[in-house]
């Protein structure tokens, strides 16, 4: 507040710069602090500074960039880059030429200060430096920087490389012109005695590998050997930068050719880097075995992000699973400095295992034998991490060893060192798929028994690792767990009373995953009696603005869906609170939009999670939710959510609309006239999940509306047809585009089923992608309603299908056992077509069929 008052004086900033640059009688920390306060003022109010003040600050900065104190030089540099990044590079034309000329100063402090400032400007303003706005200063700056690679001072060499490094990834033209001289200069610095220089050289080579592989290829063998040395550098920061090289190389197509000759050397280096360093162990309190009674400090708890609900149709395409969640990343020690040599080495080994597959094993297995049974715990622990890191890539080759290894690992779960127990949980979870594929008594039962004990470990890190591993095991085992449910619930419920804050959040996830995995098997009075009281107790304790509600709401959503009618006794307070959360968030958003400076923007995640839990309730309770909907204003709130600016809010509200349509359409129907135009405008494939959920909701609504859907067809049909005709978007989109198209396909079929007259005229425009999309999915209700639609449309507009009839035949043949009346519809269309074209033409036509299709149609439909 004091600072805010002082800021009212126009001269205040003059004083600050005076203290920083002129008041040599003060100690350096005070002068530096004055500069940092000035920097914050520049950030906040620079555009309100009077002209004279601005000019004075700028000239003082340039005059004092060479102060004899490194602290003051650095502070002046920070101040300069802050002014520059406030859009002032254009209004301070002398800045860059001046700094560049100061580089040539005989005085070391001036040169170093100017370079320090330039490095910060290159970091903060790289984009504008490489644009026409400033008349492309880089064409002068980059050659200038390259001259300093050979400077006698290590600090200056390091600045020079760091400056140029800012322009590699963006493939800046000025750098690309000098790329060969850059690479040559880097090689000259390879053996530099200064760690900071070696670190920047490694960083440069890693980035060049991504953008200018062509230039590195001729030198690849020596680069690999250099990086092998650097990955073992005495300085851990250098080793970490070098280790990134293997991660980046593994993503390049040439990885295999380049590395196959070096695996014998590389693998031991990576494995060696996977041991905890002494510092890690101190930071991780590796000697503290029992800490379960110590409350968590708030900064230990990472923010969680909720992933909004995407409606996937109840039919994964055969064999195509949508795997967008990589939950088993190497996060075994996420509290220490997030990224370190151990994690980087493990990640590199993981990706290399995926590149080389079983070819890696001859290099790994001899090492593993030594590590896994080593008397020193640190070594043994690293062996267990290695075994987990190669699990995905080398699974096939590891299978013969697993009958011996898995029991050994299960034994390690009761090791006396907590860090060994926790890594073992993770590694076992990476082999869960294999464990579940074996007879349950062999490995699943002993593993589950031990993991449940670890969930109640006296060490918090082990509790966390065990909970996460158990969630993975649940996903793999699904209903295999049903016989042990009482025992599992016993443990998870006991953990409620034992866990500190951070692990509680992971426990919710394990319970939610359990509900997803065993489904309705959870709906037994004795299980409900164990599980619900502690969950509801937590639910009542949490305030509406507490972020811990997210994981709890997600967990309850899974539980409600699994328990179905078993959730009825608990649904009213849960439903009410979700509606309130939505209402509160919307109200807060309205206040904020009206008066942004008075009211904070709400955290919309609360609303998204609440909408998703309401979806879970509607799905689980079905018609039983009707009373609750009748007594609340949820439809009015949904109408607002469906128009929210934030895509995730719209996505969740459309999912809820679809679920309420299925559960209690009588309450949705009066709003359809308001909802349909909004659904139509959200059929925009740019927001793939929003579009997907809107489409699904339209399909559910059409089934309920029947012929009354007529007036709304024009609002949605064109967009749907356009989307299913789009070429497949790149697979990098989070979801598998197949599933997206499927939703659109099914919805078009459903619209055609209820309003054939309106949809059939467009048949020719969508019949081909429609058929190819549906041929891959298993028989189910949604497929059934869509095919009834297509048959009805063909009877209205038979000519629309003539050109693509072979695709229709193929789609019909994808049915294993259609219902009798649907099968009759197929028969009628096939025979009708055959009679229409005559036997001769039909024979010519059906000769194009692949043999299985021909046989199938003959056997099932007699054509």
BELPE-V819888 format. One record per residue. N is the residue number from 1. RES is the residue in one small letter. OMEGA is omega in radians with two decimals (* if undefined). Layout:
n: (N N)
res: (RES RES)
omega: (OMEGA OMEGA)
This chain:
n: (1 2 3 4 5 6 7 8 9 10 11 12 13 14 15 16 17 18 19 20 21 22 23 24 25 26 27 28 29 30 31 32 33 34 35 36 37 38 39 40 41 42 43 44 45 46 47 48 49 50 51 52 53 54 55 56 57 58 59 60 61 62 63 64 65 66 67 68 69 70 71 72 73 74 75 76 77 78 79 80 81 82 83 84 85 86 87 88 89 90 91 92 93 94 95 96 97 98 99 100 101 102 103 104 105 106 107 108 109 110 111 112 113 114 115 116 117 118 119 120 121 122 123 124 125 126 127 128 129 130 131 132 133 134 135 136 137 138 139 140 141 142 143 144 145 146 147 148 149 150 151 152 153 154 155 156 157 158 159 160 161 162 163 164 165 166 167 168 169 170 171 172 173 174 175 176 177 178 179 180 181 182 183 184 185 186 187 188 189 190 191 192 193 194 195 196 197 198 199 200 201 202 203 204 205 206 207 208 209 210 211 212 213 214 215 216 217 218 219 220 221 222 223 224 225 226 227 228 229 230 231 232 233 234 235 236 237 238 239 240 241 242 243 244 245 246 247 248 249 250 251 252 253 254 255 256 257 258 259 260 261 262 263 264 265 266 267 268 269 270 271 272 273 274 275 276 277 278 279 280 281 282 283 284 285 286 287 288 289 290 291 292 293 294 295 296 297 298 299 300 301 302 303 304 305 306 307 308 309 310 311 312 313 314 315 316 317 318 319 320 321 322 323 324 325 326 327 328 329 330 331 332 333 334 335 336 337 338 339 340 341 342 343 344 345 346 347 348 349 350 351 352 353 354 355 356 357 358 359 360 361 362 363 364 365 366 367 368 369 370 371 372 373 374 375 376 377 378 379 380 381 382 383 384 385 386 387 388 389 390 391 392 393 394 395 396 397 398 399 400 401 402 403 404 405 406 407 408 409 410 411 412 413 414 415 416 417 418 419 420 421 422 423 424 425 426 427 428 429 430 431 432 433 434 435 436 437 438 439 440 441 442 443 444 445 446 447 448 449 450 451 452 453 454 455 456 457 458 459 460 461 462 463 464 465 466 467 468 469 470 471 472 473 474 475 476 477 478 479 480 481 482 483 484 485 486 487 488 489 490 491 492 493 494 495 496 497 498 499 500 501 502 503 504 505 506 507 508 509 510 511 512 513 514 515 516 517 518 519 520 521 522 523 524 525 526 527 528 529 530 531 532 533 534 535 536 537 538 539 540 541 542 543 544 545 546 547 548 549 550 551 552 553 554 555 556 557 558 559 560 561 562 563 564 565 566 567 568 569 570 571 572 573 574 575 576 577 578 579 580 581 582 583 584 585 586 587 588 589 590 591 592 593 594 595 596 597 598 599 600 601 602 603 604 605 606 607 608 609 610 611 612 613 614 615 616 617 618 619 620 621 622 623 624 625 626 627 628 629 630 631 632 633 634 635 636 637 638 639 640 641 642 643 644 645 646 647 648 649 650 651 652 653 654 655 656 657 658 659 660 661 662 663 664 665 666 667 668 669 670 671 672 673 674 675 676 677 678 679 680 681 682 683 684 685 686 687 688 689 690 691 692 693 694 695 696 697 698 699 700 701 702 703 704 705 706 707 708 709 710 711 712 713 714 715 716 717 718 719 720 721 722 723 724 725 726 727 728 729 730 731 732 733 734 735 736 737 738 739 740 741 742 743 744 745 746 747 748 749 750 751 752 753 754 755 756 757 758 759 760 761 762 763 764 765 766 767 768 769 770 771 772 773 774 775 776 777 778 779 780 781 782 783 784 785 786 787 788 789 790 791 792 793 794 795 796 797 798 799 800 801 802 803 804 805 806 807 808 809 810 811 812 813 814 815 816 817 818 819 820 821 822 823 824 825 826 827 828 829 830 831 832 833 834 835 836 837 838 839 840 841 842 843 844 845 846 847 848 849 850 851 852 853 854 855 856 857 858 859 860 861 862 863)
res: (x x x x x x x x x x x x x x x x x x x x x x x x x x x x x x x x x x x x x x x x x x x x x x x x x x x x x x x x x x x x x x x x x x x x x x x x x x x x x x x x x x x x x x x x x x x x x x x x x x x x x x x x x x x x x x x x x x x x x x x x x x x x x x x x x x x x x x x x x x x x x x x x x x x x x x x x x x x x x x x x x x x x x x x x x x x x x x x x x x x x x x x x x x x x x x x x x x x x x x x x x x x x x x x x x x x x x x x x x x x x x x x x x x x x x x x x x x x x x x x x x x x x x x x x x x x x x x x x x x x x x x x x x x x x x x x x x x x x x x x x x x x x x x x x x x x x x x x x x x x x x x x x x x x x x x x x x x x x x x x x x x x x x x x x x x x x x x x x x x x x x x x x x x x x x x x x x x x x x x x x x x x x x x x x x x x x x x x x x x x x x x x x x x x x x x x x x x x x x x x x x x x x x x x x x x x x x x x x x x x x x x x x x x x x x x x x x x x x x x x x x x x x x x x x x x x x x x x x x x x x x x x x x x x x x x x x x x x x x x x x x x x x x x x x x x x x x x x x x x x x x x x x x x x x x x x x x x x x x x x x x x x x x x x x x x x x x x x x x x x x x x x x x x x x x x x x x x x x x x x x x x x x x x x x x x x x x x x x x x x x x x x x x x x x x x x x x x x x x x x x x x x x x x x x x x x x x x x x x x x x x x x x x x x x x x x x x x x x x x x x x x x x x x x x x x x x x x x x x x x x x x x x x x x x x x x x x x x x x x x x x x x x x x x x x x x x x x x x x x x x x x x x x x x x x x x x x x x x x x x x x x x x x x x x x x x x x x x x x x x x x x x x x x x x x x x x x x x x x x x x x x x x x x x x x x x x x x x x x x x x x x x x x x x x x x x x x x x x x x x x x x x x x x x x x x x x x x x x x x x x x x x x x x x x x x x x x x x x x x x x x x x x x x x x x x x x x x x x x x x x x x x)
omega: (3.11 -3.13 -3.14 3.14 -3.10 -3.12 3.08 -3.10 -3.13 -3.08 -3.01 -3.09 3.05 3.11 -3.08 -3.11 3.11 -3.14 -3.08 -2.93 -2.98 -2.93 -3.00 -3.13 -3.13 3.09 -3.02 -3.14 3.14 3.14 -3.13 -3.12 3.12 3.10 -3.11 3.07 3.12 3.13 -3.14 3.09 3.11 -3.14 -2.98 -2.98 -2.98 -3.05 3.10 3.12 3.02 -3.08 -3.10 -3.12 -3.13 -3.08 3.14 -3.13 -3.10 -3.07 3.11 3.13 -3.07 -3.14 -3.01 -3.11 -3.12 3.14 -3.06 -3.13 3.11 -3.11 -3.12 3.09 -3.10 -3.12 3.11 3.13 3.13 -3.13 -3.14 -3.07 3.13 3.10 -3.11 -3.05 3.03 3.13 -3.02 3.12 3.13 -3.05 -3.12 -2.95 -3.08 -3.02 -3.03 3.10 -3.11 -3.12 -3.12 -3.13 3.11 3.11 -3.09 -3.09 3.08 -3.04 -3.08 -3.07 -3.13 -3.13 -3.09 3.14 -3.14 -3.14 3.12 -3.14 -3.14 -3.14 -3.13 3.13 3.13 3.13 -2.99 -2.99 -3.06 -3.01 -3.05 3.11 -3.09 -3.13 -3.10 -3.05 -3.01 3.14 3.01 3.13 -3.01 -3.10 3.03 -3.01 -3.01 3.08 3.12 -3.14 -3.06 3.12 -3.03 3.11 -3.06 -3.10 -3.07 -3.10 -3.12 -3.11 -3.12 3.11 -3.10 3.08 -3.04 -3.14 -3.10 3.13 -3.09 -3.11 -3.10 -2.97 -3.10 -3.00 -3.12 -3.14 -3.12 -3.08 -3.07 3.14 -3.09 3.11 -3.07 -2.94 -3.07 3.14 3.08 -3.08 3.12 3.12 3.11 -3.13 -3.13 -3.11 -2.98 -3.07 -3.05 -3.09 -3.08 -3.10 -3.09 3.12 3.14 -3.14 -3.12 3.07 3.13 -3.11 -3.14 -3.10 3.13 -3.12 3.13 3.12 -3.14 -2.95 -3.12 3.09 -3.08 -3.09 -3.11 -3.01 -3.11 -3.07 -2.89 -3.05 -3.13 3.11 -3.14 -3.12 3.11 -3.11 3.06 3.11 -3.06 3.12 3.08 -3.08 3.11 -3.10 -3.01 3.14 3.08 -3.11 -3.12 3.10 -3.10 -3.09 3.08 -3.11 -3.09 3.10 -3.10 -3.11 -3.08 -3.14 -3.10 -3.13 -3.06 -3.02 -3.02 -3.13 -3.05 -2.94 -2.96 -3.12 -3.01 -3.03 -3.09 3.13 -2.98 -3.03 3.11 -3.14 -3.13 -3.11 -3.14 3.13 -3.08 3.07 3.00 3.01 -3.12 -3.13 3.10 -3.03 3.11 -3.11 -3.10 -3.06 -3.06 -3.13 3.12 -3.08 -3.08 3.12 -2.98 -3.08 -3.10 -3.13 3.12 2.98 -2.99 -3.07 3.06 -2.95 -3.10 3.05 3.12 3.10 -3.12 3.05 -3.03 -3.02 2.99 -3.13 3.00 3.12 -3.03 -3.03 3.03 3.10 -3.08 3.02 3.08 3.10 3.09 -3.05 -3.11 -3.10 3.07 -3.02 -2.98 3.09 -3.07 -3.10 -3.05 -3.09 -2.91 -3.09 3.13 -3.02 -2.79 -3.05 -3.12 -3.03 -3.12 -3.10 -3.10 3.13 -3.12 3.14 -3.14 3.14 3.12 -3.10 3.12 3.09 3.11 3.11 -3.01 -3.10 -3.00 3.09 -3.12 -2.94 3.11 -3.12 -3.02 -2.96 3.12 3.13 -3.08 -3.13 -3.09 -3.02 -2.94 -3.08 -3.06 -3.13 -3.14 -3.04 -3.10 -3.12 -3.14 -3.14 -3.11 3.10 -3.14 3.08 3.12 -3.11 3.10 -3.08 -3.09 -2.99 -3.03 -3.05 -3.01 -3.04 -3.07 -3.09 -3.10 -3.01 -3.13 -3.08 -3.00 3.14 3.10 -3.03 -3.05 3.08 3.10 3.14 -3.14 3.05 -3.13 3.12 3.10 3.06 -3.08 3.10 -3.14 -3.09 3.05 3.13 -3.05 -3.13 3.14 3.08 -3.08 -3.09 3.11 -3.13 3.13 3.11 -3.05 -3.08 -3.14 -3.12 -3.07 -3.11 -3.14 3.11 -2.94 -3.07 -3.05 -3.08 -3.02 -3.05 3.11 -3.13 -3.10 -3.14 -3.10 -3.14 -3.14 3.07 -3.12 3.08 3.11 3.14 3.13 3.12 -3.03 3.13 3.14 3.10 -3.08 -3.12 -3.11 3.13 3.13 -3.13 -3.12 3.10 3.09 3.13 3.13 -3.12 -3.12 -2.97 -3.12 -2.99 3.05 -3.07 -3.00 -3.12 -3.05 -2.99 -3.06 -3.10 3.14 -3.09 3.09 -3.12 -3.06 -3.12 3.12 -3.14 3.10 -3.04 -2.96 -2.92 2.93 -2.97 -2.99 -3.08 3.06 -3.09 3.12 3.11 3.09 -3.11 -3.14 3.14 3.10 3.14 3.10 3.14 3.11 -3.00 -3.08 3.03 -2.98 3.09 -3.14 -3.02 3.05 -3.06 -3.05 3.11 -3.12 -3.12 3.12 -2.90 -2.95 -3.10 3.14 3.13 -3.11 3.12 3.10 -3.12 -3.12 -3.11 -3.00 3.09 -3.10 -3.09 -3.10 -3.10 3.10 3.07 -3.07 -3.10 -3.13 3.10 3.11 -3.13 -3.14 3.13 3.10 -3.10 -3.13 -3.14 -3.11 -3.04 -3.10 -3.05 3.13 -3.11 -3.05 -3.08 -3.05 -2.87 -2.99 3.14 -3.12 -3.14 -3.08 -3.07 3.11 3.12 3.13 3.13 3.13 -3.08 -3.14 -3.10 -3.14 -3.12 -3.13 -3.14 3.14 3.10 -3.09 -3.12 -3.13 -3.08 -3.02 -3.10 3.13 -2.99 3.11 3.03 -3.13 3.01 -3.01 3.10 3.13 -3.11 -3.10 -3.11 3.14 3.11 -3.12 3.10 3.06 3.06 3.13 3.11 -3.10 -3.12 -3.09 -3.02 -3.13 -3.08 -3.12 -3.09 -3.01 -3.11 -3.09 -3.14 -3.10 -3.03 -3.08 -3.13 -3.01 -3.08 3.08 3.14 3.14 -3.14 3.09 -3.12 -3.10 -3.13 -3.09 3.13 -2.99 -3.05 -3.08 3.12 3.13 -3.13 -3.11 -3.11 3.09 3.08 -3.14 3.12 3.12 -3.12 3.11 3.09 3.13 -2.96 -3.07 -3.02 -3.09 -3.13 -3.12 -2.96 -3.10 -3.08 -2.99 -3.11 3.09 -3.02 -2.98 3.14 3.14 3.11 -3.14 -3.09 3.14 3.08 -3.08 -3.02 3.07 3.06 -2.87 -3.08 3.10 -3.11 -3.14 -3.10 3.12 -3.13 -3.12 3.13 3.14 3.13 3.14 -3.13 -3.07 3.12 -3.11 -3.03 -3.07 -3.04 -3.13 3.13 -3.02 -3.03 -3.03 -3.08 -3.11 -3.10 -2.97 -2.93 -3.07 -3.12 -3.10 -3.11 -3.14 -3.09 -3.07 3.08 -3.13 3.03 -3.09 3.09 -3.07 -3.05 -3.09 3.07 -3.03 -3.06 3.08 -3.05 3.11 -3.10 -3.14 -3.09 -3.12 3.13 -3.11 -3.12 -3.10 -3.13 3.10 3.12 -3.12 3.11 -3.14 -3.13 -3.07 -3.13 -3.04 -3.08 -3.07 -3.00 -3.03 -3.13 -3.12 -3.02 -3.04 -3.07 -3.08 -2.99 -3.08 3.12 3.14 -3.10 -3.10 -3.11 -3.03 -3.06 -3.03 -3.04 -3.09 3.09 2.96 -3.06 -3.05 3.11 -3.13 -3.08 -3.13 -3.13 3.05 3.12 -3.05 3.13 3.13 -3.12 -3.14 -3.14 3.10 -3.03 -3.04 -3.07 -3.11 -3.02 -2.98 -3.04 -3.04 -3.01 -3.12 3.13 3.11 3.13 -3.12 -3.12 3.12 -3.09 -3.13 3.11 3.07 -3.13 3.09 3.06 -3.02 -3.05 3.10 3.12 3.08 3.12 3.13 -3.11 -3.05 -3.10 -3.10 -3.11 3.11 -3.12 -3.11 -3.12 -3.11 -3.05 -3.12 -3.01 -3.06 -3.13 -3.14 -3.12 3.12 -3.12 -3.02 3.04 3.11 -3.06 2.93 -3.07 -3.10 -3.11 -3.13 -3.10 -3.06 -3.11 3.14 -3.07 -3.02 -2.96 3.06 3.04 *)
